[in-house]
Structure formats: C-alpha cells, structure tokens
Amino acid sequence: MSTAASRQQEENQEHGETQAQEPREGQNVDKIRDILFGSQMREYEKRFARLEERMVKASDALREDVKKRFDALESYIGQELEALGQRLKTEKSERGEALHELTRETRDAAKGADKRMAHLEEQLASAQGDLRSRILDQSKNLTDDIQRARTEVESALEREAANLRSDKTDRAMLADLFSELSLRLKGEFSIPEK
C-alpha cells in the first residue's frame, strides 16, 4: 500500500473511533445529568406539563367565554339595531303624518287668509266708494255754501255801497258848504234875494 492510502485509512479509523467515542461520551453526559438532576428534571417536566395543561384549559375557557360574550354582544347589537330600525320607521311615519297634517293646516290657513283678504278688499272697496260719495256730497254742499255765502256777501256789499252812496255828501255841496262857512266867518256872507 502506498503511504497516502495508508494515511487515509488511518484517518478513517481514527475518525470512526472518534465518532464512536462521541456517542458514548454523550450517553455518559446524559447519564450523569440524569443522576444529578434527574428527579428535579422529571419534577419540572411534570410541573410544565400540568402548567401547560392548565394553560390550555384556561385558554379554552377564555376562548369559550370570549365566544359567549361575542355572541351575547352580537345578539344585543342585533336587537338594538332592530329596535333602532323600528324606532326610525315609527319616527319617519310620525314625521310624515305630522308633515302631511302641517301641510293641510297651512293650506287651510292660506285659504282662510285668502278669503279674509278678499272680504277685507271688498270692505275696503265699499268703504272707499262710500268715502268718495260722502266727499263728493260734502264737496257739493261746501261749494253750494260757498256760492251762497258769496252771493250774500256780494248782496250785502252792494247794499252797503248803495247806502254809502246815498248817505255820502256830494263834493260840490261840501265845497259850497265850506265856502259859505268861510264867508260867514269873515262876515262877508250875504244871503241872496229872490
């Protein structure tokens, strides 16, 4: 055999022995660990198993409780939504009826207002006609009264003017009278003989 081949074989044998020794050493370590910590490890494993079992049960209970609560919440929300929907329908119906009633009342009020307005317009037209008639009558009466008063004033003025004319002294006569008076005062007045 060549040297390279023999070296390879030796390495393989050493490697095989090392591999065989490693499992034996690992088994030895496990045995030592089991001897030293075996009872505690088993106790810990039991505790972990019980703890895991309790956690699973608690998780299942919690899941069941959450599911029940979600179901109850879903049921409650459904009932509330249904109640709200019913209330909304009722309110919508009531508002529709109220709106209809208000529309009818408004229409009736508008008709009543139109009738009253027409009646007031008729009364106003009638009152205006009566007022015009009275104003016309009073205007005629006032015109007649003014005409009568004017006629009376003119007559009175004419009478007074005539009285003044008849009672008034003539200028020539007044001048003669003053001349005579002047002559008498001077003593030069002589009565003419007929």
Contact map, one row per residue, 1 for C-alpha under 8 A:
11101100000000000000000000000000000000000000000000000000000000000000000000000000000000000000000000000000000000000000000000000000000000000000000000000000000000000000000000000000000000000000000000
11111100000000000000000000000000000000000000000000000000000000000000000000000000000000000000000000000000000000000000000000000000000000000000000000000000000000000000000000000000000000000000000000
11111110000000000000000000000000000000000000000000000000000000000000000000000000000000000000000000000000000000000000000000000000000000000000000000000000000000000000000000000000000000000000000000
01111111000000000000000000000000000000000000000000000000000000000000000000000000000000000000000000000000000000000000000000000000000000000000000000000000000000000000000000000000000000000000000000
11111111100000000000000000000000000000000000000000000000000000000000000000000000000000000000000000000000000000000000000000000000000000000000000000000000000000000000000000000000000000000000000000
11111111110000000000000000000000000000000000000000000000000000000000000000000000000000000000000000000000000000000000000000000000000000000000000000000000000000000000000000000000000000000000000000
00111111111000000000000000000000000000000000000000000000000000000000000000000000000000000000000000000000000000000000000000000000000000000000000000000000000000000000000000000000000000000000000000
00011111111100000000000000000000000000000000000000000000000000000000000000000000000000000000000000000000000000000000000000000000000000000000000000000000000000000000000000000000000000000000000000
00001111111110000000000000000000000000000000000000000000000000000000000000000000000000000000000000000000000000000000000000000000000000000000000000000000000000000000000000000000000000000000000000
00000111111111000000000000000000000000000000000000000000000000000000000000000000000000000000000000000000000000000000000000000000000000000000000000000000000000000000000000000000000000000000000000
00000011111111100000000000000000000000000000000000000000000000000000000000000000000000000000000000000000000000000000000000000000000000000000000000000000000000000000000000000000000000000000000000
00000001111111110000000000000000000000000000000000000000000000000000000000000000000000000000000000000000000000000000000000000000000000000000000000000000000000000000000000000000000000000000000000
00000000111111111000000000000000000000000000000000000000000000000000000000000000000000000000000000000000000000000000000000000000000000000000000000000000000000000000000000000000000000000000000000
00000000011111111100000000000000000000000000000000000000000000000000000000000000000000000000000000000000000000000000000000000000000000000000000000000000000000000000000000000000000000000000000000
00000000001111111110000000000000000000000000000000000000000000000000000000000000000000000000000000000000000000000000000000000000000000000000000000000000000000000000000000000000000000000000000000
00000000000111111111000000000000000000000000000000000000000000000000000000000000000000000000000000000000000000000000000000000000000000000000000000000000000000000000000000000000000000000000000000
00000000000011111111100000000000000000000000000000000000000000000000000000000000000000000000000000000000000000000000000000000000000000000000000000000000000000000000000000000000000000000000000000
00000000000001111111110000000000000000000000000000000000000000000000000000000000000000000000000000000000000000000000000000000000000000000000000000000000000000000000000000000000000000000000000000
00000000000000111111111000000000000000000000000000000000000000000000000000000000000000000000000000000000000000000000000000000000000000000000000000000000000000000000000000000000000000000000000000
00000000000000011111111100000000000000000000000000000000000000000000000000000000000000000000000000000000000000000000000000000000000000000000000000000000000000000000000000000000000000000000000000
00000000000000001111111110000000000000000000000000000000000000000000000000000000000000000000000000000000000000000000000000000000000000000000000000000000000000000000000000000000000000000000000000
00000000000000000111111111000000000000000000000000000000000000000000000000000000000000000000000000000000000000000000000000000000000000000000000000000000000000000000000000000000000000000000000000
00000000000000000011111111100000000000000000000000000000000000000000000000000000000000000000000000000000000000000000000000000000000000000000000000000000000000000000000000000000000000000000000000
00000000000000000001111111110000000000000000000000000000000000000000000000000000000000000000000000000000000000000000000000000000000000000000000000000000000000000000000000000000000000000000000000
00000000000000000000111111111000000000000000000000000000000000000000000000000000000000000000000000000000000000000000000000000000000000000000000000000000000000000000000000000000000000000000000000
00000000000000000000011111111100000000000000000000000000000000000000000000000000000000000000000000000000000000000000000000000000000000000000000000000000000000000000000000000000000000000000000000
00000000000000000000001111111110000000000000000000000000000000000000000000000000000000000000000000000000000000000000000000000000000000000000000000000000000000000000000000000000000000000000000000
00000000000000000000000111111111000000000000000000000000000000000000000000000000000000000000000000000000000000000000000000000000000000000000000000000000000000000000000000000000000000000000000000
00000000000000000000000011111111100000000000000000000000000000000000000000000000000000000000000000000000000000000000000000000000000000000000000000000000000000000000000000000000000000000000000000
00000000000000000000000001111111110000000000000000000000000000000000000000000000000000000000000000000000000000000000000000000000000000000000000000000000000000000000000000000000000000000000000000
00000000000000000000000000111111111000000000000000000000000000000000000000000000000000000000000000000000000000000000000000000000000000000000000000000000000000000000000000000000000000000000000000
00000000000000000000000000011111111100000000000000000000000000000000000000000000000000000000000000000000000000000000000000000000000000000000000000000000000000000000000000000000000000000000000000
00000000000000000000000000001111111111000000000000000000000000000000000000000000000000000000000000000000000000000000000000000000000000000000000000000000000000000000000000000000000000000000000000
00000000000000000000000000000111111111100000000000000000000000000000000000000000000000000000000000000000000000000000000000000000000000000000000000000000000000000000000000000000000000000000000000
00000000000000000000000000000011111111000000000000000000000000000000000000000000000000000000000000000000000000000000000000000000000000000000000000000000000000000000000000000000000000000000000000
00000000000000000000000000000001111111000000000000000000000000000000000000000000000000000000000000000000000000000000000000000000000000000000000000000000000000000000000000000000000000000000000000
00000000000000000000000000000000111111111000000000000000000000000000000000000000000000000000000000000000000000000000000000000000000000000000000000000000000000000000000000000000000000000000000000
00000000000000000000000000000000111111111100000000000000000000000000000000000000000000000000000000000000000000000000000000000000000000000000000000000000000000000000000000000000000000000000000000
00000000000000000000000000000000010011111110000000000000000000000000000000000000000000000000000000000000000000000000000000000000000000000000000000000000000000000000000000000000000000000000000000
00000000000000000000000000000000000011111111000000000000000000000000000000000000000000000000000000000000000000000000000000000000000000000000000000000000000000000000000000000000000000000000000000
00000000000000000000000000000000000011111111100000000000000000000000000000000000000000000000000000000000000000000000000000000000000000000000000000000000000000000000000000000000000000000000000000
00000000000000000000000000000000000001111111110000000000000000000000000000000000000000000000000000000000000000000000000000000000000000000000000000000000000000000000000000000000000000000000000000
00000000000000000000000000000000000000111111111000000000000000000000000000000000000000000000000000000000000000000000000000000000000000000000000000000000000000000000000000000000000000000000000000
00000000000000000000000000000000000000011111111100000000000000000000000000000000000000000000000000000000000000000000000000000000000000000000000000000000000000000000000000000000000000000000000000
00000000000000000000000000000000000000001111111110000000000000000000000000000000000000000000000000000000000000000000000000000000000000000000000000000000000000000000000000000000000000000000000000
00000000000000000000000000000000000000000111111111000000000000000000000000000000000000000000000000000000000000000000000000000000000000000000000000000000000000000000000000000000000000000000000000
00000000000000000000000000000000000000000011111111100000000000000000000000000000000000000000000000000000000000000000000000000000000000000000000000000000000000000000000000000000000000000000000000
00000000000000000000000000000000000000000001111111110000000000000000000000000000000000000000000000000000000000000000000000000000000000000000000000000000000000000000000000000000000000000000000000
00000000000000000000000000000000000000000000111111111000000000000000000000000000000000000000000000000000000000000000000000000000000000000000000000000000000000000000000000000000000000000000000000
00000000000000000000000000000000000000000000011111111100000000000000000000000000000000000000000000000000000000000000000000000000000000000000000000000000000000000000000000000000000000000000000000
00000000000000000000000000000000000000000000001111111110000000000000000000000000000000000000000000000000000000000000000000000000000000000000000000000000000000000000000000000000000000000000000000
00000000000000000000000000000000000000000000000111111111000000000000000000000000000000000000000000000000000000000000000000000000000000000000000000000000000000000000000000000000000000000000000000
00000000000000000000000000000000000000000000000011111111100000000000000000000000000000000000000000000000000000000000000000000000000000000000000000000000000000000000000000000000000000000000000000
00000000000000000000000000000000000000000000000001111111110000000000000000000000000000000000000000000000000000000000000000000000000000000000000000000000000000000000000000000000000000000000000000
00000000000000000000000000000000000000000000000000111111111000000000000000000000000000000000000000000000000000000000000000000000000000000000000000000000000000000000000000000000000000000000000000
00000000000000000000000000000000000000000000000000011111111100000000000000000000000000000000000000000000000000000000000000000000000000000000000000000000000000000000000000000000000000000000000000
00000000000000000000000000000000000000000000000000001111111110000000000000000000000000000000000000000000000000000000000000000000000000000000000000000000000000000000000000000000000000000000000000
00000000000000000000000000000000000000000000000000000111111111000000000000000000000000000000000000000000000000000000000000000000000000000000000000000000000000000000000000000000000000000000000000
00000000000000000000000000000000000000000000000000000011111111100000000000000000000000000000000000000000000000000000000000000000000000000000000000000000000000000000000000000000000000000000000000
00000000000000000000000000000000000000000000000000000001111111110000000000000000000000000000000000000000000000000000000000000000000000000000000000000000000000000000000000000000000000000000000000
00000000000000000000000000000000000000000000000000000000111111111000000000000000000000000000000000000000000000000000000000000000000000000000000000000000000000000000000000000000000000000000000000
00000000000000000000000000000000000000000000000000000000011111111100000000000000000000000000000000000000000000000000000000000000000000000000000000000000000000000000000000000000000000000000000000
00000000000000000000000000000000000000000000000000000000001111111110000000000000000000000000000000000000000000000000000000000000000000000000000000000000000000000000000000000000000000000000000000
00000000000000000000000000000000000000000000000000000000000111111111000000000000000000000000000000000000000000000000000000000000000000000000000000000000000000000000000000000000000000000000000000
00000000000000000000000000000000000000000000000000000000000011111111100000000000000000000000000000000000000000000000000000000000000000000000000000000000000000000000000000000000000000000000000000
00000000000000000000000000000000000000000000000000000000000001111111110000000000000000000000000000000000000000000000000000000000000000000000000000000000000000000000000000000000000000000000000000
00000000000000000000000000000000000000000000000000000000000000111111111000000000000000000000000000000000000000000000000000000000000000000000000000000000000000000000000000000000000000000000000000
00000000000000000000000000000000000000000000000000000000000000011111111100000000000000000000000000000000000000000000000000000000000000000000000000000000000000000000000000000000000000000000000000
00000000000000000000000000000000000000000000000000000000000000001111111110000000000000000000000000000000000000000000000000000000000000000000000000000000000000000000000000000000000000000000000000
00000000000000000000000000000000000000000000000000000000000000000111111111000000000000000000000000000000000000000000000000000000000000000000000000000000000000000000000000000000000000000000000000
00000000000000000000000000000000000000000000000000000000000000000011111111100000000000000000000000000000000000000000000000000000000000000000000000000000000000000000000000000000000000000000000000
00000000000000000000000000000000000000000000000000000000000000000001111111110000000000000000000000000000000000000000000000000000000000000000000000000000000000000000000000000000000000000000000000
00000000000000000000000000000000000000000000000000000000000000000000111111111000000000000000000000000000000000000000000000000000000000000000000000000000000000000000000000000000000000000000000000
00000000000000000000000000000000000000000000000000000000000000000000011111111100000000000000000000000000000000000000000000000000000000000000000000000000000000000000000000000000000000000000000000
00000000000000000000000000000000000000000000000000000000000000000000001111111110000000000000000000000000000000000000000000000000000000000000000000000000000000000000000000000000000000000000000000
00000000000000000000000000000000000000000000000000000000000000000000000111111111000000000000000000000000000000000000000000000000000000000000000000000000000000000000000000000000000000000000000000
00000000000000000000000000000000000000000000000000000000000000000000000011111111100000000000000000000000000000000000000000000000000000000000000000000000000000000000000000000000000000000000000000
00000000000000000000000000000000000000000000000000000000000000000000000001111111110000000000000000000000000000000000000000000000000000000000000000000000000000000000000000000000000000000000000000
00000000000000000000000000000000000000000000000000000000000000000000000000111111111000000000000000000000000000000000000000000000000000000000000000000000000000000000000000000000000000000000000000
00000000000000000000000000000000000000000000000000000000000000000000000000011111111100000000000000000000000000000000000000000000000000000000000000000000000000000000000000000000000000000000000000
00000000000000000000000000000000000000000000000000000000000000000000000000001111111110000000000000000000000000000000000000000000000000000000000000000000000000000000000000000000000000000000000000
00000000000000000000000000000000000000000000000000000000000000000000000000000111111111000000000000000000000000000000000000000000000000000000000000000000000000000000000000000000000000000000000000
00000000000000000000000000000000000000000000000000000000000000000000000000000011111111100000000000000000000000000000000000000000000000000000000000000000000000000000000000000000000000000000000000
00000000000000000000000000000000000000000000000000000000000000000000000000000001111111110000000000000000000000000000000000000000000000000000000000000000000000000000000000000000000000000000000000
00000000000000000000000000000000000000000000000000000000000000000000000000000000111111111000000000000000000000000000000000000000000000000000000000000000000000000000000000000000000000000000000000
00000000000000000000000000000000000000000000000000000000000000000000000000000000011111111100000000000000000000000000000000000000000000000000000000000000000000000000000000000000000000000000000000
00000000000000000000000000000000000000000000000000000000000000000000000000000000001111111110000000000000000000000000000000000000000000000000000000000000000000000000000000000000000000000000000000
00000000000000000000000000000000000000000000000000000000000000000000000000000000000111111111000000000000000000000000000000000000000000000000000000000000000000000000000000000000000000000000000000
00000000000000000000000000000000000000000000000000000000000000000000000000000000000011111111100000000000000000000000000000000000000000000000000000000000000000000000000000000000000000000000000000
00000000000000000000000000000000000000000000000000000000000000000000000000000000000001111111110000000000000000000000000000000000000000000000000000000000000000000000000000000000000000000000000000
00000000000000000000000000000000000000000000000000000000000000000000000000000000000000111111111000000000000000000000000000000000000000000000000000000000000000000000000000000000000000000000000000
00000000000000000000000000000000000000000000000000000000000000000000000000000000000000011111111100000000000000000000000000000000000000000000000000000000000000000000000000000000000000000000000000
00000000000000000000000000000000000000000000000000000000000000000000000000000000000000001111111110000000000000000000000000000000000000000000000000000000000000000000000000000000000000000000000000
00000000000000000000000000000000000000000000000000000000000000000000000000000000000000000111111111000000000000000000000000000000000000000000000000000000000000000000000000000000000000000000000000
00000000000000000000000000000000000000000000000000000000000000000000000000000000000000000011111111100000000000000000000000000000000000000000000000000000000000000000000000000000000000000000000000
00000000000000000000000000000000000000000000000000000000000000000000000000000000000000000001111111110000000000000000000000000000000000000000000000000000000000000000000000000000000000000000000000
00000000000000000000000000000000000000000000000000000000000000000000000000000000000000000000111111111000000000000000000000000000000000000000000000000000000000000000000000000000000000000000000000
00000000000000000000000000000000000000000000000000000000000000000000000000000000000000000000011111111100000000000000000000000000000000000000000000000000000000000000000000000000000000000000000000
00000000000000000000000000000000000000000000000000000000000000000000000000000000000000000000001111111110000000000000000000000000000000000000000000000000000000000000000000000000000000000000000000
00000000000000000000000000000000000000000000000000000000000000000000000000000000000000000000000111111111000000000000000000000000000000000000000000000000000000000000000000000000000000000000000000
00000000000000000000000000000000000000000000000000000000000000000000000000000000000000000000000011111111100000000000000000000000000000000000000000000000000000000000000000000000000000000000000000
00000000000000000000000000000000000000000000000000000000000000000000000000000000000000000000000001111111110000000000000000000000000000000000000000000000000000000000000000000000000000000000000000
00000000000000000000000000000000000000000000000000000000000000000000000000000000000000000000000000111111111000000000000000000000000000000000000000000000000000000000000000000000000000000000000000
00000000000000000000000000000000000000000000000000000000000000000000000000000000000000000000000000011111111100000000000000000000000000000000000000000000000000000000000000000000000000000000000000
00000000000000000000000000000000000000000000000000000000000000000000000000000000000000000000000000001111111110000000000000000000000000000000000000000000000000000000000000000000000000000000000000
00000000000000000000000000000000000000000000000000000000000000000000000000000000000000000000000000000111111111000000000000000000000000000000000000000000000000000000000000000000000000000000000000
00000000000000000000000000000000000000000000000000000000000000000000000000000000000000000000000000000011111111100000000000000000000000000000000000000000000000000000000000000000000000000000000000
00000000000000000000000000000000000000000000000000000000000000000000000000000000000000000000000000000001111111110000000000000000000000000000000000000000000000000000000000000000000000000000000000
00000000000000000000000000000000000000000000000000000000000000000000000000000000000000000000000000000000111111111000000000000000000000000000000000000000000000000000000000000000000000000000000000
00000000000000000000000000000000000000000000000000000000000000000000000000000000000000000000000000000000011111111100000000000000000000000000000000000000000000000000000000000000000000000000000000
00000000000000000000000000000000000000000000000000000000000000000000000000000000000000000000000000000000001111111110000000000000000000000000000000000000000000000000000000000000000000000000000000
00000000000000000000000000000000000000000000000000000000000000000000000000000000000000000000000000000000000111111111000000000000000000000000000000000000000000000000000000000000000000000000000000
00000000000000000000000000000000000000000000000000000000000000000000000000000000000000000000000000000000000011111111100000000000000000000000000000000000000000000000000000000000000000000000000000
00000000000000000000000000000000000000000000000000000000000000000000000000000000000000000000000000000000000001111111110000000000000000000000000000000000000000000000000000000000000000000000000000
00000000000000000000000000000000000000000000000000000000000000000000000000000000000000000000000000000000000000111111111000000000000000000000000000000000000000000000000000000000000000000000000000
00000000000000000000000000000000000000000000000000000000000000000000000000000000000000000000000000000000000000011111111100000000000000000000000000000000000000000000000000000000000000000000000000
00000000000000000000000000000000000000000000000000000000000000000000000000000000000000000000000000000000000000001111111110000000000000000000000000000000000000000000000000000000000000000000000000
00000000000000000000000000000000000000000000000000000000000000000000000000000000000000000000000000000000000000000111111111000000000000000000000000000000000000000000000000000000000000000000000000
00000000000000000000000000000000000000000000000000000000000000000000000000000000000000000000000000000000000000000011111111100000000000000000000000000000000000000000000000000000000000000000000000
00000000000000000000000000000000000000000000000000000000000000000000000000000000000000000000000000000000000000000001111111110000000000000000000000000000000000000000000000000000000000000000000000
00000000000000000000000000000000000000000000000000000000000000000000000000000000000000000000000000000000000000000000111111111000000000000000000000000000000000000000000000000000000000000000000000
00000000000000000000000000000000000000000000000000000000000000000000000000000000000000000000000000000000000000000000011111111100000000000000000000000000000000000000000000000000000000000000000000
00000000000000000000000000000000000000000000000000000000000000000000000000000000000000000000000000000000000000000000001111111110000000000000000000000000000000000000000000000000000000000000000000
00000000000000000000000000000000000000000000000000000000000000000000000000000000000000000000000000000000000000000000000111111111000000000000000000000000000000000000000000000000000000000000000000
00000000000000000000000000000000000000000000000000000000000000000000000000000000000000000000000000000000000000000000000011111111100000000000000000000000000000000000000000000000000000000000000000
00000000000000000000000000000000000000000000000000000000000000000000000000000000000000000000000000000000000000000000000001111111110000000000000000000000000000000000000000000000000000000000000000
00000000000000000000000000000000000000000000000000000000000000000000000000000000000000000000000000000000000000000000000000111111111000000000000000000000000000000000000000000000000000000000000000
00000000000000000000000000000000000000000000000000000000000000000000000000000000000000000000000000000000000000000000000000011111111100000000000000000000000000000000000000000000000000000000000000
00000000000000000000000000000000000000000000000000000000000000000000000000000000000000000000000000000000000000000000000000001111111110000000000000000000000000000000000000000000000000000000000000
00000000000000000000000000000000000000000000000000000000000000000000000000000000000000000000000000000000000000000000000000000111111111000000000000000000000000000000000000000000000000000000000000
00000000000000000000000000000000000000000000000000000000000000000000000000000000000000000000000000000000000000000000000000000011111111100000000000000000000000000000000000000000000000000000000000
00000000000000000000000000000000000000000000000000000000000000000000000000000000000000000000000000000000000000000000000000000001111111110000000000000000000000000000000000000000000000000000000000
00000000000000000000000000000000000000000000000000000000000000000000000000000000000000000000000000000000000000000000000000000000111111111000000000000000000000000000000000000000000000000000000000
00000000000000000000000000000000000000000000000000000000000000000000000000000000000000000000000000000000000000000000000000000000011111111100000000000000000000000000000000000000000000000000000000
00000000000000000000000000000000000000000000000000000000000000000000000000000000000000000000000000000000000000000000000000000000001111111110000000000000000000000000000000000000000000000000000000
00000000000000000000000000000000000000000000000000000000000000000000000000000000000000000000000000000000000000000000000000000000000111111111000000000000000000000000000000000000000000000000000000
00000000000000000000000000000000000000000000000000000000000000000000000000000000000000000000000000000000000000000000000000000000000011111111100000000000000000000000000000000000000000000000000000
00000000000000000000000000000000000000000000000000000000000000000000000000000000000000000000000000000000000000000000000000000000000001111111110000000000000000000000000000000000000000000000000000
00000000000000000000000000000000000000000000000000000000000000000000000000000000000000000000000000000000000000000000000000000000000000111111111000000000000000000000000000000000000000000000000000
00000000000000000000000000000000000000000000000000000000000000000000000000000000000000000000000000000000000000000000000000000000000000011111111100000000000000000000000000000000000000000000000000
00000000000000000000000000000000000000000000000000000000000000000000000000000000000000000000000000000000000000000000000000000000000000001111111110000000000000000000000000000000000000000000000000
00000000000000000000000000000000000000000000000000000000000000000000000000000000000000000000000000000000000000000000000000000000000000000111111111000000000000000000000000000000000000000000000000
00000000000000000000000000000000000000000000000000000000000000000000000000000000000000000000000000000000000000000000000000000000000000000011111111100000000000000000000000000000000000000000000000
00000000000000000000000000000000000000000000000000000000000000000000000000000000000000000000000000000000000000000000000000000000000000000001111111110000000000000000000000000000000000000000000000
00000000000000000000000000000000000000000000000000000000000000000000000000000000000000000000000000000000000000000000000000000000000000000000111111111000000000000000000000000000000000000000000000
00000000000000000000000000000000000000000000000000000000000000000000000000000000000000000000000000000000000000000000000000000000000000000000011111111100000000000000000000000000000000000000000000
00000000000000000000000000000000000000000000000000000000000000000000000000000000000000000000000000000000000000000000000000000000000000000000001111111110000000000000000000000000000000000000000000
00000000000000000000000000000000000000000000000000000000000000000000000000000000000000000000000000000000000000000000000000000000000000000000000111111111000000000000000000000000000000000000000000
00000000000000000000000000000000000000000000000000000000000000000000000000000000000000000000000000000000000000000000000000000000000000000000000011111111100000000000000000000000000000000000000000
00000000000000000000000000000000000000000000000000000000000000000000000000000000000000000000000000000000000000000000000000000000000000000000000001111111110000000000000000000000000000000000000000
00000000000000000000000000000000000000000000000000000000000000000000000000000000000000000000000000000000000000000000000000000000000000000000000000111111111000000000000000000000000000000000000000
00000000000000000000000000000000000000000000000000000000000000000000000000000000000000000000000000000000000000000000000000000000000000000000000000011111111100000000000000000000000000000000000000
00000000000000000000000000000000000000000000000000000000000000000000000000000000000000000000000000000000000000000000000000000000000000000000000000001111111110000000000000000000000000000000000000
00000000000000000000000000000000000000000000000000000000000000000000000000000000000000000000000000000000000000000000000000000000000000000000000000000111111111000000000000000000000000000000000000
00000000000000000000000000000000000000000000000000000000000000000000000000000000000000000000000000000000000000000000000000000000000000000000000000000011111111100000000000000000000000000000000000
00000000000000000000000000000000000000000000000000000000000000000000000000000000000000000000000000000000000000000000000000000000000000000000000000000001111111110000000000000000000000000000000000
00000000000000000000000000000000000000000000000000000000000000000000000000000000000000000000000000000000000000000000000000000000000000000000000000000000111111111000000000000000000000000000000000
00000000000000000000000000000000000000000000000000000000000000000000000000000000000000000000000000000000000000000000000000000000000000000000000000000000011111111100000000000000000000000000000000
00000000000000000000000000000000000000000000000000000000000000000000000000000000000000000000000000000000000000000000000000000000000000000000000000000000001111111110000000000000000000000000000000
00000000000000000000000000000000000000000000000000000000000000000000000000000000000000000000000000000000000000000000000000000000000000000000000000000000000111111111000000000000000000000000000000
00000000000000000000000000000000000000000000000000000000000000000000000000000000000000000000000000000000000000000000000000000000000000000000000000000000000011111111100000000000000000000000000000
00000000000000000000000000000000000000000000000000000000000000000000000000000000000000000000000000000000000000000000000000000000000000000000000000000000000001111111110000000000000000000000000000
00000000000000000000000000000000000000000000000000000000000000000000000000000000000000000000000000000000000000000000000000000000000000000000000000000000000000111111111000000000000000000000000000
00000000000000000000000000000000000000000000000000000000000000000000000000000000000000000000000000000000000000000000000000000000000000000000000000000000000000011111111100000000000000000000000000
00000000000000000000000000000000000000000000000000000000000000000000000000000000000000000000000000000000000000000000000000000000000000000000000000000000000000001111111100000000000000000000000000
00000000000000000000000000000000000000000000000000000000000000000000000000000000000000000000000000000000000000000000000000000000000000000000000000000000000000000111111100000000000000000000000000
00000000000000000000000000000000000000000000000000000000000000000000000000000000000000000000000000000000000000000000000000000000000000000000000000000000000000000011111110000000000000000000000000
00000000000000000000000000000000000000000000000000000000000000000000000000000000000000000000000000000000000000000000000000000000000000000000000000000000000000000001111111000000000000000000000000
00000000000000000000000000000000000000000000000000000000000000000000000000000000000000000000000000000000000000000000000000000000000000000000000000000000000000000000001111101100000000000000000000
00000000000000000000000000000000000000000000000000000000000000000000000000000000000000000000000000000000000000000000000000000000000000000000000000000000000000000000000111111100000000000000000000
00000000000000000000000000000000000000000000000000000000000000000000000000000000000000000000000000000000000000000000000000000000000000000000000000000000000000000000000011111110000000000000000000
00000000000000000000000000000000000000000000000000000000000000000000000000000000000000000000000000000000000000000000000000000000000000000000000000000000000000000000000001111111000000000000000000
00000000000000000000000000000000000000000000000000000000000000000000000000000000000000000000000000000000000000000000000000000000000000000000000000000000000000000000000011111111100000000000000000
00000000000000000000000000000000000000000000000000000000000000000000000000000000000000000000000000000000000000000000000000000000000000000000000000000000000000000000000011111111110000000000000000
00000000000000000000000000000000000000000000000000000000000000000000000000000000000000000000000000000000000000000000000000000000000000000000000000000000000000000000000000111111111000000000000000
00000000000000000000000000000000000000000000000000000000000000000000000000000000000000000000000000000000000000000000000000000000000000000000000000000000000000000000000000011111111100000000000000
00000000000000000000000000000000000000000000000000000000000000000000000000000000000000000000000000000000000000000000000000000000000000000000000000000000000000000000000000001111111110000000000000
00000000000000000000000000000000000000000000000000000000000000000000000000000000000000000000000000000000000000000000000000000000000000000000000000000000000000000000000000000111111111000000000000
00000000000000000000000000000000000000000000000000000000000000000000000000000000000000000000000000000000000000000000000000000000000000000000000000000000000000000000000000000011111111100000000000
00000000000000000000000000000000000000000000000000000000000000000000000000000000000000000000000000000000000000000000000000000000000000000000000000000000000000000000000000000001111111110000100000
00000000000000000000000000000000000000000000000000000000000000000000000000000000000000000000000000000000000000000000000000000000000000000000000000000000000000000000000000000000111111111000000000
00000000000000000000000000000000000000000000000000000000000000000000000000000000000000000000000000000000000000000000000000000000000000000000000000000000000000000000000000000000011111111100000000
00000000000000000000000000000000000000000000000000000000000000000000000000000000000000000000000000000000000000000000000000000000000000000000000000000000000000000000000000000000001111111111100000
00000000000000000000000000000000000000000000000000000000000000000000000000000000000000000000000000000000000000000000000000000000000000000000000000000000000000000000000000000000000111111111100000
00000000000000000000000000000000000000000000000000000000000000000000000000000000000000000000000000000000000000000000000000000000000000000000000000000000000000000000000000000000000011111111000000
00000000000000000000000000000000000000000000000000000000000000000000000000000000000000000000000000000000000000000000000000000000000000000000000000000000000000000000000000000000000001111111100000
00000000000000000000000000000000000000000000000000000000000000000000000000000000000000000000000000000000000000000000000000000000000000000000000000000000000000000000000000000000000000111111100000
00000000000000000000000000000000000000000000000000000000000000000000000000000000000000000000000000000000000000000000000000000000000000000000000000000000000000000000000000000000000000111111110000
00000000000000000000000000000000000000000000000000000000000000000000000000000000000000000000000000000000000000000000000000000000000000000000000000000000000000000000000000000000000100110111111000
00000000000000000000000000000000000000000000000000000000000000000000000000000000000000000000000000000000000000000000000000000000000000000000000000000000000000000000000000000000000000000001111100
00000000000000000000000000000000000000000000000000000000000000000000000000000000000000000000000000000000000000000000000000000000000000000000000000000000000000000000000000000000000000000000111110
00000000000000000000000000000000000000000000000000000000000000000000000000000000000000000000000000000000000000000000000000000000000000000000000000000000000000000000000000000000000000000000011111
00000000000000000000000000000000000000000000000000000000000000000000000000000000000000000000000000000000000000000000000000000000000000000000000000000000000000000000000000000000000000000000001111
00000000000000000000000000000000000000000000000000000000000000000000000000000000000000000000000000000000000000000000000000000000000000000000000000000000000000000000000000000000000000000000000111
